[in-house]
Amino acid sequence: AGESGVDGKREGGRSIESALSRSDWVCSDVRLKMKDNLKVEIPSDLRAYLEANPNQILELNPMRVPHTNLENIQLTSLEQLTIEDIPLDTYDYALNQGDFDGEDPEWEYEFPGVNLVARDLDEQFDPWGLLLWFPSLQCYGSWDNSHHLIYTFPGATWTDVISSIVFYGNAQWEPESDSHRLLRPWLEQGFSVDMSKYRRK
């Protein structure tokens, strides 16, 4: 997930500084790949919600629980939605997630995603990718821009997401569960999609 500071620690063979620097570069690169927002297709309940609630602000920590990650966000307005390529690579999967027996095959993927968060009002995290709709996967999810991981919310509708926004909004910082799980495009995870189409390396 995005981080608010740099502490000089090392992550595998990379320093946190280099990891964040690479993340910044990736974010900039992704933003240069914006596609025509007129062609964005989103679920009907999401469209209806954004039409009825333009620039909606959501409070994710109404009880003021300490150490909560996301607290206040503003959703992207309907007219500002764009579809962009979301990068995923295997580095952290090999290093920290137990995939590939710790040996990174250095695969890279890009999945089209619609960014749904315009601002983190507390300015703790880069809002880009915190909550996404993935048209090709037909599911919602979240992108960890520090580690280039994608979490998916299989079977969840926008009504489900907005009803439990505290849970879904903080999915990056929670263990995998039946409601959200890491996307592993090299495995069969129940998506009726040819994942090889999205592999770039």
N, C-alpha and C positions, 0 to 999 in steps of 0.2 A: 504494500500500500504506500501511498505518498507519505513523505516524512517532512516534519517541520524544521529539522535541524540536521547537522552533520556532526557525528561524534568521533570520526577518525577510525572507527573499528574496521576490521577486515571481514569480508564475506567470501569464503572460499579463497580464490586467488585474487579477488578484486577488492580494493578499498571501497568503503561506503561512498567516498567522494567520487570515485570513478563510476560506481554504479549509478549514483544520482546524476552525474554528468551525462552518462549514456542515456538515462531516462529522459533528461531534458532534451537531448538531441532527438530521441525517438518521438517525444511529444510534438516537437516542432515539425519533424518530418511528416508525422501523421496529419497535422493540421494543414500542411501544404497539399494533401491529397483529398481535400474536400470535394464532394461530388454535388451535382445539382440538387438542391433541396426540394425542388418541385417534383422530383421522382421518388422521394422518400415514402415508403409504404409502412404504415404502422397499424397495429390492431385497432379495431373500432372503439373499444372501451378506453384505450389510451387517447385516441384522437378526441373523443367526446369529453374526456376529463380535461385535456389541455385547452379545448375550446371554451369550456365552462369556467376554467380557472387559469387565466393567462398569468404567466410569471408567478406562479404559486410558490409561496414560502412554506416550507415544512419544518416543524420542530421535531427533532429526533431524540431529544433528551428532556422531555417535559418535567420529569421527576428530579432533574439535576443530579443524576447519578455520577459520582466521580469516575474519571478515567474512561468515560465514553468517548469514542472516536469522533464520529460525525454528530453534530448537534443541530445546526441550522443550515438548510440548503434552499436554494431557489431553483425551480425547475426551468428548463429551456422552454421558451414560448413556441407555439406550434409553427409560426412562420420562420423561426430561427433554426429549426431542425435540419440537420445535414446528415448524410450517410458517409462514413469515412472508414478507412482500413485500420483495423486494430491488430497490432503485432503481438504475436506469441512466439517465444523461443524456448528451447528445451534446457537452457542453462540451470535455472532454479529447480526445475523438475528433477534434474539429475543430482543437484547439490543438496537440496533440502526436502524433496518430496518422495524420495525413495524410488524414482523411476530409473530404468536403464542400468541398474546395479551401480549407480554412481558415475557411470561413464557417459558424458554428454555427447550425443550424436550430432549436435550443432544443427538441428533442424529449425527452420523458421516458417511461420505461417502468418497469414493476414486474413482476418474475417471482417466483412462489412458490418459496421455497427452504427447505431443512431444514438448520439449522446443526449441524455435526458436531464443532466444537471448543469445549470449555467454558472452557479456560484456556490462556493462554501462561504457562508456569511461570516464565519469565524476565522476565515483565512488560515486554516490549519493545513489544508490539503488542496492540491490541484484538483478542481472539480471535474476535469475532463476524464471521462471513463468511469466515474464512480457508480453510475447506473446507466445501463445501455439496453437497447433492443437490438437483437441480432436477427435480421430478416432471413438470412440463409439458414440459420439454425432454428428459426421460429421460437425463440425463447428470449427472456430477459437475462441479464447478467451484469457483471462488474469486471473492470480491468484494473489489475494491480500494476501501475505504471513504473514502479521501482523494480519489480521482478519479472515483468512481462508475462504474468499469469492471467488467465481468464477464468472467472467463476461463472457458472451458468445456474439458472433457476428453472430446472426442467418442470414443465407442466404449469408453472405459475402464470396467471393472467395479471393484467395491470390492476384489476380489482384486488387480487390477492396481495400484490406488491404494495399498493397504497394503503391497504388495510393493516399491513404489518411493516410499515416503512422503516421502523427502528431496526427490525431484524434484517430486512433485505438491504437497507442502506449501509449496514455495517458488516455485510457478509464477508468482506475481505479480511476482517479481523477475527472471524469466528471459525472454528473447525468445520470441516466438511460435514454435511448432514444430508438427510433425505431431501431437504428443500434446496440446498445449493451444493454444487460440487465443482471441482476443477475440471476444465475442459482438457481432455487428452485426445487430440485428434488422431493419434496413431493407434488408438484402441477403439473397439466397438462400444459406444456408450448409448446406443438407442436412437441416435440421430439418423434420419433417413436422408443422408447427405453424403456425397462423395468428398471426403475430407482431403483427398489428394489435390483437388482443384485449388485449395487454399494454401498449399505448401509452396513457399518461395525459394527454399534452399534445402 
